[in-house]
Structures are given as structure tokens and as C-alpha cells.
Amino acid sequence: MAIEENGFLEYLQLQEGPPDLVTKSELIARVRGEGYSISDRQLTFYVTEGLIPRSVRVGSRAGAYPSIVVDLLTWILRARDIGVPIETLKELLPVWKFLIRARTSRVLDLGELEYVARQHVTTAEGSLGVVRTVVDVMTCYCPKHRKDIVIVAKDGTRMLMGDPKSTVGFAVARKPEAEDADAAPNPRWFATTRVSLASTYPGSSDPTTVILGVKPNEPLPSDPDDDEPESSAQAQGSAV
């Protein structure tokens, strides 16, 4: 299979900085290092389902992937941990790619996000997943750099993502089931929410931050230094 058909080049172009490749063993090791269980068989399954590009031989490196696939696979596994179906992930994959590009360009255009999401995501589960994906991709990032990402509202208003006062709203519409097959019922609002994508660190001392994931008597993680990248496990959040 040609790498153009495989999507290898598209994922390579999604990466920030110079081209970087990982072998299959490096990919699995890095994902496990983020705290997620992944086996060769599971990786093959996600490749077969079209969620992960097939590896290609590049020079002397057989079975190489663009390093951005580490981020892709951890996003998939986080979603699977909370029960997101494979078909929903397929709907959300174009949204994930758009958000990676937005993160790299440091500009999140909400009008473009809405267009991509409405073009590819058709189910209620997928629409709710858009909110989680935005939080996931845009907050799994070093606070020092993501605080300067610009959010462009649909009216052209610009705001910094790092400003806690800057929030993004989501409104999910859903068409009710029609009793008459020929009827075209008007959609109704199904769910609405508003989230901030600003960093909450230091999380252990912020009185407005609710800490989850550890028992009440267990120690908390150390707050990362602003100059150090956040682990994706620490940065994961749910907006819905």
C-alpha cells in the first residue's frame, strides 16, 4: 500500500516540528508509559478498523509510524476507557485531526470546528464526544504554550485560551424519532454546556478545582512545572 493511500503522510504532516518516527515497539512503550494498556493484537485491531495508519518501511526502519500516532493512540484508549464505541471514534477522528492542526497553529477557529464536526459527526454520542475531544486535545498540552493559543469565535472575536474567563459553549441538537416515516421533525436541543480550556494548575491548591481519580486517602500527583509537558493522563478532563 502506498503511503499516500495509507494516510501516513497526512499524520506526518500533523506533527509539530521536524519529522519524527517511532517503531511499533517504541509506540507501544510510549503509550504504556502514559498509563494505558496496549498489546500488539489491540494495535492491529485499531489499524484494521482504520483508526491508526498502517506502519511503513522508511529507510532502515521497518514498521515505522509518525510519532503523532502516540497522541492518537492515547486519545483512542482514553475514549475506550469511558466506553466510547469504535464507530463513534471513527466519526470523531476528523475532529481530532482538526484540533491537532489548531493546536499546532495556535489558533482554534470555532466556526471551522463547528463545520468539521457537523460535517462528520451525526450521532448524539458523537456530538457529546466532540466536547470531550476538544477538552482532551487542547488541554493535553504544556500550560506554558497552550495559554497563548487564540480562540476565534464565530463572530470573529479573539480570546486567549489561557484566560479562565475565555470559555467555549457547546449545544447539541437531536432529531426526535418520527412516528410518520415521511415526516421531518424539527430537531430539539439535547444538551448544552460551557467549558474553559485554561489550565487549572496547580490543581492541588486551587479551591475551584475538583480532584478526581485517586482515593481520598491517597497522595496526589505533584503539580508539574510550567516548563515541563503535562502527561496526558494528568491533563485528561471531561466536559460532559
VEXSEGU-153726 format. One record per residue: x, y, z of N, C-alpha, C in turn. Coordinates in pm, whole numbers. Layout:
BEGIN
((X; Y; Z); (X; Y; Z); (X; Y; Z))
...
This chain:
BEGIN
((84; -120; 0); (0; 0; 0); (88; 125; 0))
((57; 220; -88); (133; 344; -94); (107; 426; 31))
((212; 500; 75); (194; 577; 198); (91; 687; 180))
((69; 735; 57); (-34; 836; 35); (-172; 778; 63))
((-194; 653; 20); (-323; 588; 42); (-341; 550; 189))
((-232; 521; 253); (-236; 475; 390); (-266; 587; 489))
((-245; 711; 450); (-262; 823; 542); (-136; 855; 619))
((-26; 783; 591); (99; 805; 662); (146; 949; 648))
((143; 1002; 527); (191; 1138; 504); (103; 1241; 576))
((-27; 1217; 579); (-117; 1310; 648); (-80; 1319; 796))
((-55; 1205; 858); (-20; 1206; 1000); (119; 1266; 1021))
((209; 1243; 926); (342; 1302; 936); (332; 1454; 932))
((241; 1505; 847); (223; 1650; 834); (152; 1711; 955))
((81; 1628; 1033); (14; 1678; 1152); (112; 1712; 1264))
((232; 1657; 1254); (329; 1673; 1362); (386; 1813; 1368))
((410; 1857; 1490); (474; 1986; 1510); (625; 1965; 1513))
((698; 2047; 1441); (843; 2033; 1438); (888; 1941; 1326))
((1014; 1899; 1328); (1069; 1816; 1221); (1006; 1677; 1221))
((1008; 1608; 1107); (951; 1473; 1101); (1016; 1381; 1204))
((934; 1304; 1271); (982; 1214; 1375); (905; 1083; 1363))
((976; 972; 1369); (914; 841; 1352); (937; 757; 1477))
((846; 663; 1500); (862; 566; 1608); (836; 427; 1551))
((907; 329; 1602); (878; 190; 1566); (757; 142; 1643))
((708; 25; 1607); (591; -29; 1679); (623; -50; 1826))
((741; -103; 1856); (777; -126; 1996); (789; 6; 2072))
((842; 109; 2006); (852; 242; 2070); (713; 301; 2091))
((624; 284; 1994); (487; 334; 2006); (418; 270; 2126))
((426; 138; 2135); (360; 67; 2245); (422; 108; 2379))
((554; 120; 2383); (622; 155; 2508); (581; 295; 2555))
((572; 390; 2462); (537; 528; 2500); (392; 538; 2546))
((304; 463; 2483); (164; 464; 2526); (150; 398; 2662))
((221; 289; 2683); (218; 226; 2815); (277; 319; 2921))
((376; 397; 2880); (435; 493; 2973); (337; 600; 3017))
((231; 623; 2938); (126; 717; 2975); (21; 652; 3065))
((39; 522; 3093); (-51; 453; 3186); (-162; 372; 3120))
((-148; 344; 2990); (-252; 271; 2919); (-203; 134; 2875))
((-290; 36; 2885); (-257; -100; 2845); (-283; -116; 2695))
((-184; -163; 2623); (-198; -184; 2480); (-109; -301; 2440))
((-164; -391; 2359); (-90; -507; 2312); (-74; -500; 2160))
((12; -585; 2106); (27; -593; 1960); (-107; -622; 1894))
((-183; -712; 1955); (-312; -751; 1897); (-410; -634; 1896))
((-413; -558; 2004); (-503; -443; 2009); (-462; -338; 1908))
((-332; -314; 1894); (-284; -218; 1796); (-326; -260; 1656))
((-312; -389; 1625); (-353; -439; 1494); (-502; -418; 1473))
((-581; -436; 1578); (-725; -415; 1569); (-757; -271; 1530))
((-693; -175; 1595); (-721; -35; 1564); (-673; 3; 1425))
((-566; -61; 1380); (-519; -39; 1242); (-622; -93; 1145))
((-671; -213; 1171); (-770; -276; 1084); (-899; -195; 1077))
((-936; -132; 1188); (-1057; -50; 1193); (-1038; 86; 1127))
((-917; 118; 1087); (-890; 244; 1019); (-867; 362; 1111))
((-850; 336; 1241); (-827; 445; 1336); (-679; 480; 1346))
((-593; 386; 1317); (-449; 406; 1321); (-394; 376; 1182))
((-304; 458; 1127); (-246; 428; 996); (-155; 306; 1003))
((-143; 236; 893); (-52; 123; 887); (92; 174; 888))
((177; 97; 950); (318; 134; 952); (378; 112; 814))
((486; 182; 785); (554; 167; 657); (704; 158; 682))
((774; 105; 584); (920; 99; 592); (977; 232; 544))
((1056; 296; 628); (1120; 422; 593); (1269; 405; 612))
((1343; 396; 503); (1486; 371; 512); (1512; 236; 576))
((1589; 239; 683); (1620; 114; 753); (1521; 82; 863))
((1420; 168; 880); (1324; 150; 990); (1198; 81; 937))
((1187; -46; 967); (1068; -121; 927); (960; -101; 1033))
((836; -92; 989); (726; -77; 1083); (727; 56; 1155))
((752; 165; 1082); (760; 298; 1144); (627; 370; 1135))
((600; 449; 1239); (480; 533; 1245); (524; 677; 1269))
((446; 776; 1221); (470; 914; 1265); (451; 922; 1416))
((533; 997; 1486); (524; 1000; 1632); (392; 1056; 1683))
((320; 1132; 1599); (189; 1184; 1641); (91; 1071; 1670))
((121; 951; 1619); (34; 835; 1643); (34; 799; 1791))
((138; 837; 1865); (137; 817; 2010); (20; 895; 2070))
((6; 1021; 2031); (-107; 1103; 2078); (-240; 1044; 2033))
((-245; 999; 1908); (-368; 943; 1853); (-410; 820; 1931))
((-316; 730; 1956); (-350; 605; 2024); (-390; 630; 2169))
((-323; 723; 2238); (-363; 753; 2376); (-501; 816; 2380))
((-534; 900; 2280); (-670; 956; 2272); (-773; 844; 2255))
((-744; 750; 2167); (-834; 638; 2145); (-854; 558; 2273))
((-746; 529; 2343); (-755; 447; 2464); (-825; 521; 2576))
((-806; 652; 2587); (-881; 729; 2687); (-1030; 720; 2659))
((-1065; 734; 2532); (-1206; 727; 2495); (-1263; 588; 2519))
((-1185; 486; 2488); (-1233; 349; 2509); (-1250; 320; 2658))
((-1166; 381; 2742); (-1176; 362; 2886); (-1312; 406; 2940))
((-1372; 506; 2877); (-1503; 553; 2924); (-1616; 501; 2836))
((-1586; 400; 2753); (-1690; 330; 2680); (-1730; 387; 2547))
((-1649; 475; 2487); (-1684; 531; 2356); (-1672; 421; 2250))
((-1777; 396; 2172); (-1773; 289; 2071); (-1676; 320; 1958))
((-1630; 216; 1891); (-1539; 230; 1778); (-1601; 317; 1669))
((-1729; 294; 1637); (-1793; 371; 1531); (-1798; 520; 1564))
((-1814; 552; 1692); (-1814; 692; 1733); (-1675; 753; 1717))
((-1573; 675; 1750); (-1436; 724; 1731); (-1407; 752; 1584))
((-1463; 671; 1496); (-1444; 695; 1353); (-1508; 828; 1312))
((-1623; 859; 1370); (-1686; 989; 1345); (-1599; 1104; 1395))
((-1537; 1081; 1510); (-1463; 1188; 1577); (-1322; 1207; 1524))
((-1270; 1111; 1450); (-1132; 1119; 1403); (-1103; 1246; 1322))
((-1191; 1289; 1228); (-1164; 1416; 1158); (-1160; 1536; 1252))
((-1238; 1531; 1360); (-1236; 1639; 1460); (-1103; 1639; 1533))
((-1055; 1520; 1568); (-925; 1509; 1635); (-814; 1567; 1547))
((-815; 1533; 1419); (-713; 1584; 1326); (-721; 1737; 1316))
((-843; 1789; 1309); (-859; 1935; 1302); (-801; 2002; 1426))
((-827; 1943; 1543); (-781; 2003; 1668); (-628; 1995; 1680))
((-568; 1888; 1630); (-422; 1880; 1631); (-364; 1992; 1545))
((-425; 2017; 1428); (-378; 2127; 1342); (-397; 2262; 1412))
((-510; 2276; 1481); (-536; 2401; 1553); (-434; 2421; 1664))
((-402; 2315; 1733); (-304; 2323; 1841); (-167; 2362; 1789))
((-132; 2308; 1672); (-2; 2338; 1612); (5; 2483; 1564))
((-105; 2529; 1503); (-108; 2667; 1450); (-133; 2769; 1559))
((-170; 2724; 1680); (-201; 2809; 1795); (-328; 2892; 1773))
((-416; 2846; 1684); (-542; 2916; 1659); (-654; 2812; 1652))
((-754; 2827; 1738); (-872; 2741; 1735); (-990; 2823; 1685))
((-1027; 2801; 1561); (-1138; 2873; 1499); (-1267; 2794; 1523))
((-1359; 2851; 1602); (-1480; 2779; 1639); (-1573; 2757; 1521))
((-1574; 2851; 1424); (-1657; 2831; 1306); (-1609; 2712; 1225))
((-1477; 2698; 1210); (-1422; 2584; 1138); (-1444; 2454; 1215))
((-1429; 2460; 1347); (-1455; 2342; 1430); (-1599; 2295; 1412))
((-1692; 2390; 1417); (-1833; 2356; 1400); (-1858; 2291; 1264))
((-1797; 2346; 1159); (-1817; 2292; 1024); (-1766; 2148; 1015))
((-1645; 2125; 1065); (-1588; 1990; 1060); (-1673; 1892; 1139))
((-1715; 1934; 1259); (-1793; 1845; 1344); (-1929; 1814; 1282))
((-1996; 1915; 1231); (-2129; 1892; 1174); (-2122; 1815; 1042))
((-2007; 1823; 975); (-1990; 1750; 850); (-1969; 1601; 875))
((-1900; 1567; 983); (-1860; 1427; 1004); (-1933; 1356; 1118))
((-1982; 1431; 1215); (-2042; 1368; 1333); (-2193; 1377; 1323))
((-2260; 1262; 1324); (-2405; 1259; 1303); (-2483; 1203; 1422))
((-2418; 1132; 1512); (-2489; 1070; 1624); (-2481; 1157; 1749))
((-2577; 1136; 1841); (-2575; 1209; 1967); (-2450; 1173; 2048))
((-2413; 1045; 2046); (-2293; 1002; 2117); (-2170; 1072; 2061))
((-2164; 1082; 1929); (-2052; 1151; 1867); (-2050; 1299; 1900))
((-2167; 1362; 1900); (-2173; 1505; 1931); (-2125; 1534; 2073))
((-2166; 1449; 2168); (-2115; 1465; 2304); (-1965; 1438; 2308))
((-1920; 1346; 2223); (-1778; 1315; 2216); (-1695; 1430; 2162))
((-1755; 1519; 2083); (-1682; 1636; 2034); (-1633; 1720; 2152))
((-1719; 1739; 2250); (-1682; 1819; 2367); (-1564; 1755; 2438))
((-1573; 1624; 2462); (-1463; 1555; 2530); (-1334; 1561; 2449))
((-1347; 1552; 2316); (-1228; 1553; 2230); (-1161; 1690; 2232))
((-1241; 1796; 2231); (-1184; 1931; 2239); (-1108; 1948; 2369))
((-1168; 1908; 2481); (-1102; 1919; 2610); (-975; 1834; 2612))
((-987; 1713; 2560); (-875; 1619; 2559); (-756; 1676; 2481))
((-779; 1710; 2355); (-668; 1751; 2268); (-610; 1886; 2310))
((-695; 1981; 2344); (-647; 2116; 2370); (-590; 2133; 2511))
((-619; 2040; 2603); (-564; 2054; 2738); (-451; 1957; 2765))
((-432; 1855; 2680); (-318; 1764; 2696); (-196; 1830; 2633))
((-154; 1940; 2690); (-53; 2024; 2627); (13; 2107; 2736))
((138; 2141; 2716); (212; 2220; 2814); (141; 2352; 2844))
((110; 2384; 2970); (40; 2509; 3002); (112; 2633; 2951))
((245; 2630; 2952); (322; 2747; 2910); (293; 2783; 2766))
((265; 2682; 2681); (241; 2707; 2540); (92; 2718; 2507))
((9; 2638; 2569); (-132; 2643; 2530); (-203; 2767; 2583))
((-145; 2835; 2681); (-210; 2956; 2732); (-211; 3066; 2626))
((-123; 3056; 2527); (-116; 3158; 2422); (-194; 3120; 2297))
((-262; 3006; 2296); (-345; 2968; 2182); (-463; 3064; 2174))
((-493; 3110; 2054); (-603; 3205; 2033); (-729; 3129; 1993))
((-839; 3158; 2059); (-970; 3105; 2021); (-1042; 3214; 1942))
((-1085; 3180; 1822); (-1157; 3275; 1737); (-1305; 3236; 1737))
((-1389; 3323; 1793); (-1532; 3296; 1797); (-1593; 3311; 1659))
((-1717; 3266; 1644); (-1782; 3268; 1512); (-1812; 3410; 1464))
((-1808; 3507; 1554); (-1827; 3646; 1512); (-1694; 3718; 1492))
((-1584; 3642; 1498); (-1452; 3700; 1477); (-1383; 3746; 1603))
((-1452; 3746; 1716); (-1391; 3785; 1843); (-1277; 3689; 1876))
((-1166; 3744; 1924); (-1049; 3664; 1958); (-1024; 3669; 2108))
((-989; 3554; 2165); (-961; 3546; 2307); (-852; 3442; 2330))
((-777; 3459; 2437); (-670; 3366; 2468); (-725; 3246; 2543))
((-684; 3127; 2502); (-732; 3006; 2566); (-688; 2997; 2711))
((-573; 3059; 2743); (-522; 3053; 2879); (-595; 3141; 2977))
((-683; 3228; 2929); (-760; 3315; 3017); (-880; 3238; 3072))
((-889; 3217; 3204); (-1001; 3142; 3261); (-1137; 3201; 3225))
((-1141; 3332; 3191); (-1268; 3393; 3153); (-1310; 3354; 3011))
((-1218; 3300; 2934); (-1249; 3258; 2797); (-1308; 3118; 2800))
((-1432; 3106; 2758); (-1499; 2976; 2759); (-1556; 2946; 2621))
((-1580; 2819; 2598); (-1639; 2773; 2472); (-1769; 2700; 2504))
((-1876; 2739; 2438); (-2005; 2674; 2459); (-2030; 2566; 2354))
((-2106; 2466; 2394); (-2146; 2359; 2303); (-2296; 2335; 2319))
((-2365; 2324; 2209); (-2509; 2296; 2211); (-2535; 2182; 2112))
((-2589; 2073; 2162); (-2611; 1953; 2082); (-2758; 1943; 2044))
((-2785; 1938; 1915); (-2922; 1921; 1866); (-2943; 1774; 1829))
((-3068; 1732; 1840); (-3101; 1593; 1807); (-3240; 1589; 1745))
((-3253; 1511; 1638); (-3383; 1496; 1575); (-3462; 1386; 1646))
((-3585; 1416; 1690); (-3665; 1312; 1755); (-3711; 1208; 1653))
((-3743; 1090; 1703); (-3795; 985; 1615); (-3931; 1027; 1562))
((-3951; 1006; 1433); (-4079; 1044; 1371); (-4173; 924; 1369))
((-4297; 949; 1411); (-4397; 842; 1403); (-4433; 813; 1258))
((-4432; 916; 1178); (-4460; 903; 1036); (-4326; 904; 961))
((-4302; 799; 885); (-4174; 786; 815); (-4150; 900; 718))
((-4259; 962; 668); (-4244; 1071; 572); (-4229; 1208; 640))
((-4249; 1210; 771); (-4241; 1337; 843); (-4095; 1375; 864))
((-4072; 1503; 875); (-3937; 1554; 901); (-3942; 1639; 1027))
((-3935; 1577; 1144); (-3948; 1652; 1269); (-3835; 1751; 1288))
((-3868; 1863; 1347); (-3767; 1963; 1374); (-3673; 1914; 1486))
((-3545; 1941; 1474); (-3454; 1899; 1581); (-3480; 1975; 1709))
((-3442; 1917; 1820); (-3456; 1980; 1951); (-3320; 1983; 2018))
((-3302; 2079; 2109); (-3177; 2085; 2183); (-3171; 1968; 2279))
((-3060; 1897; 2273); (-3044; 1773; 2350); (-2957; 1796; 2474))
((-2851; 1876; 2458); (-2761; 1902; 2570); (-2682; 2029; 2542))
((-2653; 2104; 2646); (-2570; 2224; 2632); (-2471; 2229; 2747))
((-2355; 2284; 2721); (-2255; 2300; 2827); (-2158; 2410; 2786))
((-2081; 2458; 2878); (-1979; 2560; 2850); (-1855; 2523; 2930))
((-1739; 2525; 2864); (-1616; 2483; 2930); (-1507; 2587; 2912))
((-1414; 2588; 3006); (-1292; 2666; 2993); (-1180; 2570; 2958))
((-1094; 2611; 2866); (-981; 2528; 2826); (-852; 2576; 2892))
((-863; 2669; 2986); (-746; 2721; 3056); (-692; 2616; 3152))
((-564; 2627; 3183); (-502; 2536; 3278); (-559; 2559; 3418))
((-572; 2450; 3495); (-618; 2461; 3634); (-503; 2441; 3733))
((-380; 2431; 3682); (-267; 2407; 3771); (-226; 2533; 3844))
((-181; 2523; 3971); (-162; 2398; 4044); (-295; 2342; 4098))
((-330; 2225; 4054); (-460; 2167; 4086); (-480; 2134; 4232))
((-372; 2102; 4302); (-386; 2059; 4441); (-424; 2172; 4535))
((-398; 2298; 4495); (-427; 2410; 4585); (-536; 2502; 4532))
((-586; 2477; 4413); (-690; 2562; 4354); (-826; 2524; 4414))
((-890; 2614; 4488); (-1017; 2578; 4555); (-1133; 2556; 4458))
((-1117; 2595; 4332); (-1225; 2575; 4235); (-1206; 2447; 4154))
((-1101; 2372; 4181); (-1073; 2250; 4106); (-1114; 2127; 4185))
((-1198; 2043; 4127); (-1239; 1917; 4189); (-1143; 1809; 4141))
((-1073; 1746; 4234); (-973; 1645; 4201); (-1038; 1507; 4198))
((-1012; 1432; 4093); (-1070; 1300; 4075); (-960; 1199; 4041))
((-994; 1073; 4048); (-903; 968; 4000); (-824; 898; 4108))
((-820; 951; 4230); (-750; 885; 4340); (-841; 882; 4462))
((-820; 784; 4548); (-899; 771; 4670); (-870; 889; 4764))
((-965; 920; 4856); (-945; 1035; 4945); (-818; 1028; 5028))
((-774; 906; 5061); (-655; 892; 5147); (-527; 867; 5067))
((-534; 874; 4935); (-416; 850; 4853); (-345; 982; 4821))
((-212; 977; 4804); (-138; 1101; 4773); (-174; 1153; 4635))
((-163; 1283; 4621); (-192; 1347; 4492); (-65; 1354; 4408))
((-81; 1361; 4276); (37; 1381; 4191); (102; 1515; 4220))
((229; 1523; 4191); (298; 1652; 4203); (250; 1743; 4091))
((231; 1871; 4123); (192; 1966; 4019); (310; 1988; 3926))
((289; 1975; 3795); (400; 1991; 3702); (446; 2135; 3694))
((575; 2153; 3670); (628; 2286; 3646); (577; 2336; 3512))
((553; 2465; 3499); (501; 2520; 3374); (592; 2493; 3256))
((720; 2470; 3284); (815; 2447; 3174); (818; 2301; 3132))
((752; 2213; 3207); (752; 2072; 3176); (621; 2033; 3110))
((622; 1943; 3010); (497; 1899; 2947); (412; 1824; 3047))
((282; 1843; 3038); (189; 1767; 3119); (177; 1627; 3063))
((163; 1528; 3149); (131; 1396; 3098); (-14; 1397; 3055))
((-45; 1321; 2953); (-182; 1321; 2903); (-278; 1266; 3005))
((-229; 1176; 3092); (-317; 1121; 3194); (-356; 1229; 3294))
((-261; 1319; 3330); (-292; 1425; 3425); (-384; 1529; 3363))
((-365; 1555; 3235); (-438; 1664; 3173); (-577; 1626; 3128))
((-608; 1494; 3127); (-737; 1449; 3075); (-852; 1508; 3155))
((-951; 1559; 3088); (-1068; 1613; 3155); (-1192; 1577; 3079))
((-1307; 1582; 3142); (-1434; 1556; 3076); (-1524; 1675; 3094))
((-1585; 1719; 2986); (-1666; 1839; 2992); (-1814; 1808; 3003))
((-1851; 1683; 2985); (-1993; 1649; 2983); (-2019; 1543; 3088))
